[in-house]
Amino acid sequence: MHTVLVVVVGLGVLGLCLLAGHTLGGVSGMTRAALAFLLLWLLGAGINLLIGVRSAGYSVADELPVFLVVFAVPSLAAAALWWRLH
């Protein structure tokens, strides 16, 4: 359930990035925001991995598949939107 929640949060952050990009620069701002989201979400997913390893006691090998899902789903959505808008 936690993984699903983190993915939903990632999609929400993507939405906020796109809204900010649209507000600041229209469609070209949205394309830049989608790319900026990728770096921002890599950091967020990495923090989630770190919390899982340090606080929850999972090993990196246990957390790595979760990290890939948490990062990939919102990132693929961002990449698809970037491709569509670009």
N, C-alpha and C positions, 0 to 999 in steps of 0.2 A: 504494500500500500504506500509506503514511503517513496518508493521509486516512481510510482504513478504521480504522486503529489509533486515531486521535484520536477518531473517532465512537464506537468501542467503549469508549474511556476515558470519554467523555462519558456513555454509558449506565451505566457502572460508577459514576461520580460521582452520577448520578441515583439509582441503587440505594442508595448510601450515604446520600444525603440523605433518601430515603424511610425507610430503616431508622432513622436518627436521629430523624426526625419521628415515626415510630410509637413509638419508645422513649420519647420525651419527651411525646407528646401524643395517642397513638392516631390515629384516622382524621383528626381535625381537625389534628393535628400533621403528618400526611402531606400534607394539602392545602397547608398553609403551606410545608412543605419543598419541594413541587413548584414553588411560585411563587418561593421563594428560589433554587432551582436555576437558574431562568431568568436571574437576574442574575449568579449565580456562573458559569454557563456562557457568558454573553455576554463576561464578562471573560476566561475561559479561551480561547474561540475568538478573541478579539481578540489575546491574547498569541500564539497560534499564527500568526495573520496577521502580526503584528509580527516574529516570528522568521523567517517565510518571506521577508519583505521585506528585513530587515536581514542575516540570516545566509546565507540561500540565494540571495539576489540576485534574487528575483522582483520584478516590479513589483506595485503595488497592484492594477492591472487584472488581472494574472495570478492573484493570490491571492484576489481578491474572490469568484469563484465557489466556490472551495474553502472560504472562510470561510462562505458561505451554506449549503453542504452540512453542514459541520462543526457549525454552530450549529443548523440547522433539524432535523436528524434527532433528536438527543436532546431538543430543545425541543418538537418535536411530540409525542414520547412523554410528556414531562412535562405538556404541556397536555392531552393525552388522559386521562392519569391524574387530573389535577386535575378535569377535567370529569366523569369517572366517579365520583370520590370526593365531589365537591362536591354 
